[in-house]
Amino acid sequence: MSTTLSLYHVGEVVLCGLLDGLAHQDRLHAIPCKLHSDCSLLSVMTGATIRPPYRFDDNVQLASVSLGGKTVRFDGAHGVDVLCHDGTRGLPIEAKLGVDRLTCSAFTDRFLDPLTLSTHKSPRFTGSMTAILAYRGIGDGSRLTLRTEDPPVELVSPWLLVIRAKTWDSWASVRPALPNAHVAIFEDIAGAYGDSTAFDALVLAQVGRGFHSAWKVFQ
């Protein structure tokens, strides 16, 4: 059977489903952080005082912030791929699930340029979501307190980057600078969830139905 969908097309909803399933299995401790010893997704959330029961939402937009007495909006592309939260505080999770152009130098060039403000009459932030989570500020030193719109949740300082094992292996000699980040491997998350049959069933449950409704093909 051929497929026209790649993981990076539907990665956010699949990752959200995996993490929600692991939370219900009480297995979030089984997702190790590759950057820190004796560290797991559960310990990161516990340390950030995000309390169970945990909730997971995908593609959550950032709320506007006040900067220099002005309200500054984020671009529509500035959303949290997966938000783990308790209704008040949330851990942002950024997913980079492709396998090409993600070496250390390429990742840095593509995703870690400093944040700036656009020159529009009503300025917006420019820069990648990865840079927003890493820096929490713009070039002039102004700090950003980040919240999401719906649900209205304060983002904690730690954040999680989820990448493929191939990408991690390419960082063996040198890694991108990722302030306050934890790194998890997608294959580790899928393996903690279950076997290949369980994974395929989850993907079908997450993305294998309701296309006509989502795309409004039939009214």
LUMVEXLO-315720 format. One line per field, with one value per residue (C-alpha): residue in one letter; x, z, y. Coordinates in Angstrom, 3 decimals, padded with zeros to 6 digits. Layout:
// residues N
sekol <- a  ... .
c1 <- X  ... .
c3 <- Z  ... .
c2 <- Y  ... .
END
This chain:
// residues 219
sekol <- m  s  t  t  l  s  l  y  h  v  g  e  v  v  l  c  g  l  l  d  g  l  a  h  q  d  r  l  h  a  i  p  c  k  l  h  s  d  c  s  l  l  s  v  m  t  g  a  t  i  r  p  p  y  r  f  d  d  n  v  q  l  a  s  v  s  l  g  g  k  t  v  r  f  d  g  a  h  g  v  d  v  l  c  h  d  g  t  r  g  l  p  i  e  a  k  l  g  v  d  r  l  t  c  s  a  f  t  d  r  f  l  d  p  l  t  l  s  t  h  k  s  p  r  f  t  g  s  m  t  a  i  l  a  y  r  g  i  g  d  g  s  r  l  t  l  r  t  e  d  p  p  v  e  l  v  s  p  w  l  l  v  i  r  a  k  t  w  d  s  w  a  s  v  r  p  a  l  p  n  a  h  v  a  i  f  e  d  i  a  g  a  y  g  d  s  t  a  f  d  a  l  v  l  a  q  v  g  r  g  f  h  s  a  w  k  v  f  q .
c1 <- 000.000  001.431  000.884  000.761  001.165  004.604  005.237  006.107  002.681  000.775  003.494  001.863  -001.409  000.390  002.821  -000.068  -001.870  001.234  001.858  -001.780  -001.783  001.412  -000.068  -003.070  -000.668  001.324  004.406  005.615  008.638  009.611  010.501  014.144  015.724  018.852  020.532  020.416  021.068  018.277  015.796  012.475  009.442  007.659  010.485  010.573  006.856  007.070  009.970  007.949  005.048  002.678  000.314  -001.708  -004.079  -002.112  -003.849  -002.437  -003.431  -001.852  -001.229  -002.027  -001.623  000.419  -001.427  -000.357  002.091  002.668  006.014  007.065  003.489  002.221  000.381  002.418  000.922  002.593  002.363  -000.227  002.576  003.707  001.934  002.930  003.086  001.988  001.064  001.210  -000.655  -002.805  -005.127  -002.857  000.762  002.035  005.170  005.613  006.764  008.309  008.443  010.991  010.216  011.796  015.133  016.659  018.503  018.624  022.356  023.565  024.567  021.422  019.173  020.858  020.561  016.922  015.461  017.651  018.000  017.220  013.688  012.935  009.894  008.437  008.220  004.436  002.336  001.151  004.410  004.554  007.313  009.444  011.434  010.849  008.860  012.040  013.765  010.782  010.931  014.715  015.250  011.977  013.082  014.105  017.416  017.141  016.973  013.217  011.906  008.712  006.195  004.487  000.910  -001.328  -004.707  -006.960  -006.485  -005.136  -002.038  001.249  004.253  006.955  010.621  011.641  010.579  010.890  012.266  011.276  013.445  014.121  016.917  018.725  018.836  020.183  022.865  023.944  024.485  026.958  029.955  028.274  024.753  022.748  022.581  019.141  018.639  016.315  015.602  015.161  015.412  013.454  013.618  010.416  011.352  011.736  008.247  006.706  008.539  007.324  003.754  003.747  004.674  004.254  000.637  -000.257  001.505  -000.363  -003.673  -002.975  -002.074  -005.286  -007.286  -005.643  -005.627  -007.543  -011.058  -013.179  -011.293  -014.483  -015.625  -012.268  -011.854  -015.579  -015.825  -019.478  -021.741 .
c3 <- 000.000  -000.971  001.143  000.137  003.705  005.289  009.017  008.880  007.306  010.284  012.917  015.399  015.685  015.771  018.453  020.453  020.288  021.332  024.344  025.407  025.186  027.239  029.861  030.191  030.516  033.194  031.005  030.417  032.526  029.711  027.377  028.088  027.529  025.411  026.746  030.482  032.526  034.693  032.928  031.348  030.007  033.286  035.388  033.208  033.712  037.414  037.804  035.979  038.437  035.720  037.608  036.539  035.022  031.968  028.849  025.341  022.494  019.075  017.008  019.706  018.688  020.777  022.313  021.690  024.150  025.510  024.472  025.087  025.853  022.577  021.802  019.432  017.640  016.577  013.024  012.275  011.906  015.477  017.235  019.756  017.950  021.047  024.373  027.533  030.250  033.335  032.379  033.889  033.005  029.917  028.476  024.786  022.514  019.138  016.590  013.764  012.274  008.846  008.146  005.620  006.140  009.916  010.574  013.351  010.976  008.854  011.929  013.324  010.022  009.483  012.963  015.358  013.907  016.625  016.849  015.386  014.831  011.395  009.909  009.537  011.052  013.554  014.004  014.403  015.517  012.819  013.401  013.861  016.660  017.729  018.220  020.149  022.610  022.878  023.366  024.924  023.864  020.952  019.963  022.061  025.245  025.797  027.449  026.413  028.691  026.488  026.712  024.389  023.205  023.499  026.013  027.790  029.346  030.566  028.915  031.331  030.591  029.781  026.401  024.543  021.051  019.420  016.522  014.612  015.622  012.356  013.234  016.726  015.296  012.965  016.061  017.579  017.286  017.636  018.650  018.094  020.983  022.510  025.684  028.270  025.919  026.474  023.505  022.930  020.035  018.153  017.806  021.617  022.072  019.556  021.142  024.610  023.296  021.837  018.861  015.140  015.177  018.003  016.198  012.931  014.800  016.515  013.242  011.637  014.628  014.517  010.797  008.999  009.161  008.793  005.893  004.116  007.240  007.987  004.366  003.945  000.742  001.296  002.822 .
c2 <- 000.000  003.373  006.457  010.100  011.335  011.667  011.824  015.517  016.223  014.822  014.687  017.048  015.128  011.762  012.964  014.410  011.060  009.145  011.378  011.359  007.567  007.330  009.654  007.337  004.403  006.285  005.873  009.426  008.487  006.102  008.996  009.889  013.294  012.860  016.013  015.304  012.181  010.756  013.029  012.115  013.934  013.241  014.684  017.816  018.384  017.660  020.082  022.758  022.156  020.998  018.757  015.700  014.925  016.030  017.290  017.372  019.685  020.040  023.173  025.746  029.395  031.846  034.800  038.398  039.950  043.427  044.881  048.476  049.456  047.988  044.790  042.657  039.687  036.492  035.232  032.567  030.044  030.641  027.828  025.188  021.849  019.932  021.516  019.422  021.303  021.160  024.017  026.672  025.922  024.177  022.614  023.525  020.714  021.472  018.641  018.489  015.104  015.336  013.710  016.115  019.436  018.965  018.730  021.022  023.803  023.489  023.399  026.508  028.379  027.431  027.675  029.646  033.123  035.730  037.077  040.500  042.704  043.256  046.749  046.675  049.449  046.867  044.929  041.190  038.894  037.322  034.177  030.474  028.897  027.115  030.474  031.819  028.920  029.001  032.733  034.043  037.527  039.749  041.246  044.401  042.331  042.595  039.454  037.690  036.023  033.474  032.274  030.321  031.545  028.503  027.027  030.144  028.596  030.094  028.451  027.344  028.065  024.468  023.142  019.873  019.339  016.044  014.883  011.696  009.314  010.070  013.762  013.050  010.809  013.621  015.792  013.331  015.664  019.062  020.113  023.275  025.742  025.135  027.201  025.610  022.701  019.010  016.650  013.461  011.025  010.252  006.588  006.370  007.806  005.413  002.479  003.415  003.581  000.084  -002.051  -001.393  -002.590  -000.221  002.634  002.041  001.844  005.150  006.872  005.620  006.807  010.246  011.001  008.252  009.570  012.694  014.250  015.342  017.174  018.818  019.939  020.801  018.777  017.852  020.435 .
END
